[in-house]
Amino acid sequence: MASAELPARPLAAAVLAALLASCAAGPDFRPPAAPQTDVYTATKATMPAVATATDHGDAQRFVAGAGVDRAWWHALGSPRLDALIAQALQASPTLAAARATLRQAQENRAAQAGSTRYPQVGAGLAGQRQRLNPATLGQAGNAREFDVYNASVGVHYRFDLTGGHRRALEALTARADYQRQQLAGTQLTLAANIASTAIAQAQLAAQLEATEAMLQAQEDQLALTRARVRLGTAAPDEASILQTQVERTRASAPQLRQQLQQHDHLLAVLAGRAPGAGDLPSFRLTEFHLPTELPLALPSELVHRRPDIRAAEALLHEANANYGVTIAALYPQLDLSANAGSQALSTGALFGSGSAAWTLLAQLTQPLFDAGLPAKKRAALGALDAAAANYQGVVLEALRSVADVLRALENDAHALSAQAAAEAAAQASLTTVSRRRALGAAGDTELLIARQQLQQTRIALLAAQAQRLTDSVALYQAMGGGNEANAAEGTRGNDDRRRQPPTASAAQHATGRPWPRFNLPAAARRKGGCLARPC
């Protein structure tokens, strides 16, 4: 009977260890609930259904639920912009730093995974000379000197009974996810900045040309007025007023030129080149195409598309896992060590018969009093609450950015329509004055004034056209760009990430609120999760 009971003891111990190993201290992470709304603005954003008869005056419409192409900037229809962004994605030092940071996070996770799953094995070879005095042991005799040599192989493993190591691995996995989303966000921001800068460069170049044409018309008008002053048909004050207008316009040209040059420098740096690089393209507004179908994701979809929201979720996941690590530190730790080798008084006898030596150590430790552990637990809980609040803030800011862009696109369409009408009226006025001058019913002064008015309205029209393109780029950025592929990539290598279906947050089990503060249930705060409830 006794011999039958002996095998049952190690079996029971193994079963107990397996049951304990299946538990992990702290609450399991569950992604936060999606926003309980399907609109971005209080009233629906409406776009004009009729196109405006001017460049970039096409009617735009929102396509609900439409996906975003990963190379979304192709919708602008500029091959030179496509090539520049492709070069920037390879040469940008900002992206290189983000990729290196991601590799660092992945390797840190790999290091933790190795130490969690596998034991530590080491080999040692040592030799020492000792002097032993028998008098220290209360024995008679003279002191002796001798050599001791030993060679050994040791194995050490800490059983993850409470899941502390797994929670630490989970935290590092979440940190790698965060860096992955940071990389995706950096790529999105870089592409959007290059597109916006290229559009602004084209706008400034066109406005500079219009300003120079207006300056030429004003100078011609000033020359005619001075001639009239010399003939006595005009007062000197007229020439002085025109001189003021000419100099004011002349002063605006260097300002536009400076802004254009600054955008040239910015475009070079964004592309990973020095500001003095001379092979960068000079864009024109006419080479861009206005996207007519704009993607619009629901708020519940937006939280899975935008890199900044997914990065905030990864930080929340990391804080949740770190909270589990602090809870696991309150429970027993089991270490198992084994050492086998040989020990002898000479190197020749080191591996001989009778020199074998081994040790086997199992150690179970339980913190009884450590004033710092409860404080660390409370600190981790505070970090979890902060990460939850930060996540909610990021989501709200993302919803606000989408709402702003929707309103901007709506207003851009109406502003462009008005500016196009003003430009058409100025063009009609110039045509009428030109005909009257040909018939002798109007003079050169009226013709020059009509030309100036046309150039002024054209400058405003160019700004409206560029603004519509820029805000279309802003919408693609607000939608998270083509982040679907990145979302699939973000799940790779996450076999240790214990995620639940995205139905509720950890706090929602206790509160049931759609926008939880992610406070842990009282039982989890008090007892520490898995070990305080059935696993």
Secondary structure, 3 states (H helix, E strand, C coil): CHHHHCCHHHHHHHHHHHHHHCCCECCCCCCCCCCCCCCCCCCCCCCCCCCCCCCCCCCCEEEECCCCCCCHHHHHCCHHHHHHHHHHHHHCHHHHHHHHHHHHHHHHHHHHHHHHHCCEEEEEEEEEEEEECHHHHCCCCCCEEEEEEEEEEEEEEEECCCCHHHHHHHHHHHHHHHHHHHHHHHHHHHHHHHHHHHHHHHHHHHHHHHHHHHHHHHHHHHHHHHHHHHHCCCCHHHHHHHHHHHHHHHHHHHHHHHHHHHHHHHHHHHCCCCCCCCCCCCCCHHHCCCCCEEEECCHHHHHHHCHHHHHHHHHHHHHHHHHHHHHHCCCCEEEEEEEEEEEECCCCCCCCCCCEEEEEEEEEECCCCCCHHHHHHHHHHHHHHHHHHHHHHHHHHHHHHHHHHHHHHHHHHHHHHHHHHHHHHHHHHHHHHHHHHHCCCCCHHHHHHHHHHHHHHHHHHHHHHHHHHHHHHHHHHHCCCCCHHHHHHCCCCCCCCCCCCCCCCCCHHHHCCCCCCCCCCHHHHHHCEHHHCCC
